[in-house]
């Protein structure tokens, strides 16, 4: 993916009137090149979190149109909801996703903020990485006093907006102020509690959030506040870095929640926050019944959580991604209040290429497509798939061994190989389609014009480039498949002896993948004009093939010995 991608997650102060919400999101959809990924309205909070993605210029245009429409439709003088807010478009962060730095994203955020302030006459504060001063990085500081405190805020010279008017005229009274910035992924999550007590929920939130709670003399609730030499409140820090949290009661669900923003998912992953909230809740006689993710979530968050909970069960994570995510969903209670659909909540699933793939076919369909008169898929794709099956067999033996009764003390050893084998399998499955894509690139060159010397030169250069790519892809298949041999060897030597034949078949499949891909390296390298590059690629392929033959023979000999021993 070479496109620069930016995600935008504006929060609009309307969560009940879908007519209004749809008009705002229609503005986003009106911008070409922008994908609207998620619309998450909340009745109790009277707030809608919208997520869309695209190239930065298009995203900024869509954001501006949405902010303008929200200004027209939402009157903050009549807004009430559980969530802190100070504007019709309360916050509008830009998040760098691909091929763009945070520094570049900051420039786009500040340009958007300036345009909103100047063209729409909305007071705009910049926060996080786009903040004009360190004091304004924190959203809670910028939003202090909320909508009702805007007039007083405008009187404070230290709290003047970065762009737009600093006066509560008729227009600003309707729109309120907005906060625009650039930040890393922020995970908005609510923990459902088996209590209706906002006080208990707040106590748990203060226990865990980084800011903690105000320190008091004597009684921790009613005692006199402790202040420092400057008269500022002294806080007892919470246990989770990179988090903000409050407690509230959600009438819609009839329960209290701890509402948390995880601003640093690397320091405090979701599963760590969940476990800590559970522990602090339990200490106060409260139970966490589930988790609610607001908006979208990066896939890594759920994969890391799933692997964490699998490890707690002494289970291997060398399984399908969908199964790991299922464990995360069940362990975190993400389906407590409503069904959790990963295809609608995980960012990567929403932006992935939806075009048909060979690997999405049935086994029968793939075989029939290979057997047809079409030259692709051909030997390269089939070689990659054979390698994937070989790695899959090694992974299967590792998973069976990790789960074998009486071998509980060895589960980590086998789980490591299962994860390694599964990763190799996934890479080879990707190469099934990439090999066909490489062939198609060569076929596309044949359709290029060749009437003039310039066209002939361009066509020749394109053919050399496409041929090099078509040679490199099967070589990548060889390298990847070859990496499965250590997994298979470990399973033959240490795995469940009842499955040793499966590991042996895996070795046969991997060897066939390596040798089959070598044939594709050779036939494609023959068409390269750069003979030095061709010889280098073929030389590496022949060395890998020779080593694969040797390893396969050694493994099959060991397989035979284990079978005879049994």
N, C-alpha and C positions, 0 to 999 in steps of 0.2 A: 504494500500500500504506500504509494508515494504522495498521496494527497495530504495537505495539512488539515488536520481535523481539530475542531474545538467544540466542546460541549457547553451548552448554556442551560442553566437551571433556575429560571426566574420563579419567584413565589408571588402569586397575586392574591390580594386580600378579598377573595370571593371563593367560597367553597360549596355554596348551596344552589345557586342559580345557574344551571347548565346552559341556559340561553346566553348568559353573559360569558361564561367560560368558553363556550364554543366560538363565540365571536372573536375572542382574544386568540384562541389557538388557530382559527381560520387565517388570521393575519400571518402567523408563523408559516402555515402551510402554503401561503401565497408566494413565498420566496423560493425560487428555483434552486435546487441543490441543497436544500435543507430537509432533513428527515426528522419529523416529529416522533419521538420515541415513546413518550409516556405522559399521561395527564392524570394526576393523582389528587382529586378533590377531597377535602375533609370537612364534614358538616360541623363538628364541634369546634374545630379551629377556625372555620369560615375562611379557608385558605386553600389554594390549589398550587401544587408543585408541578411544574411543567419541565420536561426535559427534551431538548432537541440538539441535533448535531449537524455539522457541515464544515465547509471551509470558512475561515474566520470572517471574511468580508460578507459572505451570505448570512452567517449567523448573526453578525452585528446588525445587519439590515432587518432581519426577522425580529430580533430583540427590540429594535427601535419601534417597529410597527406594532408589536404587541404592547409595549409600554404606552404608546400613543393611544391605542384602543382601550387599554385599561383606564387611562386618564379620562377618557370620554364616558366610560360606562360605570365606574366605581366611585361612589361618593363616600369618602372616609368619615364624614361627619356622622354617618349612620352605621358605621361598621362596628360590629362586636364579635369577638371570638376568643378562644382560649390561648391562642399563640401570640407572643409579642409581635408588634408590627407598628410601622409608622408611615406607610404609604400604600396606594393602590397597587403599585408594583413595589413590594417591600424590599426584596433583595434580588439582584440579578448578577450572579457570578459567571465568569467564563472559566472553563477548565481545559487546559491543554491535553489533548488525547494522543495525537500522532504527528510526528514531523514538525513540531513547533515547540519552541522553548517557553518557559514561564515569562522570560523577559519580553518576548514578542507578544505574548498574550496580554501582558500588562499594558502594552501600548494600545492594543485594540480596546481593552476595557476602559482606559482613560479617554480614548477618542469617543467611544460610545457615551460615556458619562458626560463629556463636554457637549456632544450633540443633543442629548436629552435635556441638559440644563439650558442650553441656548435656544433650541428650536421649540421645546415644549414648555419652557419656563417651570420646570420641576426642580426643586432643590435636590442636588445629588451629592452624596458622600461616597468617597472611594475607600474600599477596605481591603483587608488581607494584603496580597502582594502588590496591589495597586494603590495602597494607602499613601496619602501625602505626608504622613508622619507616623512614627512608631505607635503613638497613642491611638491612632485610628485603625490599626490592623484588626483589632478585636471587634467583631460585629456587635457584641453585647454593649460595648462602650459607646459605639456610634449610635446605637438604637436606644440608649438609656433615655427614659422619659416617654418613649414611644410617641404615638401620634399626638396624644394629649399634651405632651411637653414641648412640642415644636416651637411655640411662641417664645417660651422661656429660653430654649436652646438658641434661637436666632439672636437673642439679646446678648449672648455670651460670645465675645470675640474669638475665644478659643474653639468654639463649636460652629463656626460659620461653614456652610456647605462648600464643597470644592468647586461646584459649578451650579449655575442657576440662582434664582432669587433667595434672599435671606429675609423674607417677609411673609407673614401669613395673610396674604390677600385672598380674594374670593377663589381664585384658581387653585392656589396652594392648599386652601382649606378643603377643597374637594379631593385633590390628588395626594396630599401629604408629601412626604419626601421619600426618595429612593436611595438605596445603597447598591452601588455597582462596583465590582472588583474582579480580581483574578485569583484563583486558588487551586490547590490540588483537590482531588476527589474528597468530598465530604459525605460521610455516611450518616443519614438521618434515620434514627431508629427509636422505637418506643418499646419498652418492656411492660407487658401486661401483668398486673398484680391481682392476687385474689383478695383485694380489699377495696373499699370505696373511700378510704381515708387519704385525702390530699396531703395531710400532715405526715403520714407514714411514708408516702411516696416521695415527698420533699426530703425527708430525713435520709432516705436511701440515696437520693440524688446527691445530697450534700456529702454523704459518705464517700462517694466514688468520683465525683467530678474533680477535675484538676484544681479548680479554684477552691474547693472545699467549703467550709462554713466559717462564719464569724466566730472568733474566739471570745469567750465570755468568762467573767469571774464567777466562781462558784457554780451555780446551776447552769448547765450548757444551753438551756432554752430561755430562761428568764433572767439570767445573770447580767450584770453590767458589761457592755462591750469593752473589749480591750483595744486601745488605740496606740499607734506608734508616736514617735516624737513630733511628727507632722500632723497629728490628729486624724490620721487615716485608720480605718478598721484593720485589725490584724486578723488574718485568716489561718485556719488549720487546714493544710492542703488535703485534698482527697487522694484516693489510691490510684486513679487512672489518669495518666498523662495524656494530653491531647484530646480531652473530652470536656464537653459542657453539658449540663443536665439540670432539669427541673422536674418537679412532680406536679401532676394535674389530674383532675377527674374528667373522664370522658363520658358525657351523658349518653352519647350514641351507643356506647358499649356497656354502660353501667358499671364501669370499673375505673380504678386509678391506674395511672401509668407513670413510669419514669421515662421522660422524653430526653433523648440524648443526641447530641451531634458529636460524632467522632471525627475530629479534624486531622488526626494523624493516624491513619489505619496501619502504618508500619510499626509505630510504637505501641499502639493499642489495637490489635486486631479485634474484629467483632466477637469472636468466640471467647477471647480473654475478657472483654467487657461484659459479655453475657454471664460468664462464670462468676465474675466479681460482683455483679448486681445480684445474682442468685445468692451468693454468700452473705452479702450485707442485708438482703431482704430476709433471709432465714434467721439471721441474728436478731431481727426485730419481729420474728414470728409471722413473717409474710412470705408467700411463695410466688415466684415468677411462673406464670402459666404459659407464657409464649412471648414471641417477639414480632414486631411489625416494622417492616422496612418501608420508609416513605420515599417514593421515587424509585430510582434505579440503583443497581449495585454492580460493581465490577465483578467479573467471574471469579477472580482470585480470592475475594473475600469468602465466598461460599466453598471453594475448593479447599482453602486453608482450614476453614471450620470443619468441613467433612473429614479431612485427614486427621485433624486434632481429635475428633470424637471417635474415629476408627482406632486411632492409637490407644485411646483410653480403654477400648474394648479388646486390645491386643489383636486387632484385625489389620490385614494388609490393605493398603490404599492402591494397590496395583490392579484396579478395577475400572470399569467404564466411568467416564466423567459424570454421566447422568446419575450413576449410582452413588458417587461421592456427594453430589449435590443433594440427592434424596436424603442421605444421612444427615447432612447439614440442616436441611429443612425440618426434619423430624426432631433433631437434637435441640435446635434453637426454638422450636415451636412456631415456625414461620407461618404455619397454616392454622394457627389457633383461632384467629378471628375470621379468616376468609381463606379460600384456596390460594396457595402460592404457586404461580405459574412461572418457572424460570424463563420460558421463551418470551415472556412479557416484562420481566423484571431485570434480566441480566443484560448489561450493555452490549457485550460482545455478541450475544445471540440476536440482538435487534439490528446490528449493523453488518452482520456477516453476509457474505455472498450467497444469495438464495438460488443461483442458477443451478440446473441439474448437474449432478456429479456421477461419475461411474461408481464410486464407492457407496452411493445411496441406492444402487440397484439391488435387487435380490440376487442370490447366488445364480439362479437360473437365468435371470435377465443379463447378468454380466457375461455368463458363458455364451448366451445366444448373441449378444452384441459382438463378442470376440469372434464368433463363428461366422458372422455376416460378411458380406462382400466389402464392407468398409475396412480400410487399412488400419484404423484405430478404433479401439485399443489394440495394441500389438504386443510384441514380445517384451517391450520395456515395462509396460503397465502390468502385464501378467507376472513378470519377474518381481516387481515391487510387491504385488499381492501375495505371491508365494512367500516372500520374505516376511511379510506381515503375519501370515499364518504360522510360519516357523517361530517367530517371536511370540506369537499368541500362545503357542503350545508350551514354550518355556515358561511364560507367565502363568499359565494354568497350573503347571506342576508346582511352581513356587507358591501360588495361592492355596492349593490343596495341602502342601506341606506345612504352610503357616497355620493352617486350621486343623491339622491332624491331631486327634486326641493323644495326649501324652507328650506332645512336642511343644507345649506352651512356652517353655523357656527358650525356644529357638525361633519364635515367631518373627522377631525383628530381623534376624538373618535372612529369612525367606521373604519377608515383606520388602526388604531393600531390593532384592532381585526381581520381585514381582513388579515394583514400580519402575525399575530400570527396563524390564522387558516390555511393559506396557507403553512406555515412552517411545521405545524403538518401534513398536507396532504402529503407534499413532503416526510417527514420522513416515513410515513406509506406506501407510494408507494414503497420506497426503501425496506421496510421490506417484501413486497410481494415476491420479489425475494430472499431475504436473508433467509426467512423461508424455501423455496424450496432448497436453497443451503445447509442449515443445515441438511435437510433430506437426501440430496445426500451424505453428509459427512458420515452419518451413513451407508448408503448403500455401500460406498467405503470400509468401514472397513470390511465388510463381505467378501470382495475379498482378504483380507490380508492372507498370509500363516499362518498355525498353526500346523506345523509338529513337531517342537521342543519346549521344554519348554521356550526357549528364544523368539521364534516367538509367542507362546501363550501369554506370558507376555506382549509383545509389542502390540499384538492385543487387549488384555484386556485394556491396558492403553489408546490405541487409541479410543476404544469404550466408555470408561468412559468420555474422553475428548469430543468426538463427541456428546454423549448423553447430557452432561452438556450444550454444545453450543445449541443443539436442544431444550433444556428446557429454556434457557435464552432468545432466540430470541422471542418466543411468549410472554414471560413476558415483554420484551421491547415493544412489540406491545400493550400489556395491558396498560403499563404506558403512552405510547404515545397517544393512543386513549382516555384515561381518561382525558388527558390535553385538549381535545376539549370541555369538558363540560362547562368550564367557558365562552368560546366563544359563545356556543349555548345559555347559560343562558342569557348572555348580549343581544343577538339578540332577544330572546323571550321577554325580559323585556323592551328593548329600541329600537329594530330595527323596520324596516318598518312593520307595522301590517299586510299589505297585503301579506307578505311573512312568517308569523309566522308558517304556516303549514310546510314550508320547514325546518325551524329550528327544528320543532317537529320530522320530519322524520329523520333529522340529529341525534337527540338524540336517536331515535330508532336504527339507524345504529351503532352509537358509542357503545351503550349498548351491541348490538349483537357482535360487534368486541371484546369487553372486555370479555364477557362470552365465546365466541368461542375460543379466544386465551387461556383462562384459562383451557379449556378442553385439549388443546395441552400441556400446562405446566404440567398438572397432568399426562397425559399418558406417557410423556417423562421422567418426574421425577421418575416414577415408575421403570425405568430401571437403575437408578443411584445406585451405590454401596455405595456412601457416603450418608447415610440416613440423617445425620444432615443437609447437604447442600440441599438435596431434600425437607426436611420438611420446611426449611426456605423459599425456593422458592415457594412452594405450599401455605404456610401461607400468604405470600405477595399477591399471586394471589387471594386467597379467600377474602382477605380484600378489594382489588381493585374491585372485582366482586360485593361484597355486597354494597359497596359505589356507584358503577355504577347503580345498581338496584334502589337504593334510589334516586339518582339524576335524573334518567330517569323518575321516577314516579312524582317527584316534577315538573319537566319541562313540562311533558305532561298535568299535572293539570293546569299549567299556560297557556299553549297553548290553552286548551279548553276555558279558561276564556276570552282570547283575541279574539278567534273566536266568542264566544257568544256575546261579547261586540260590535264587528263589525256588 
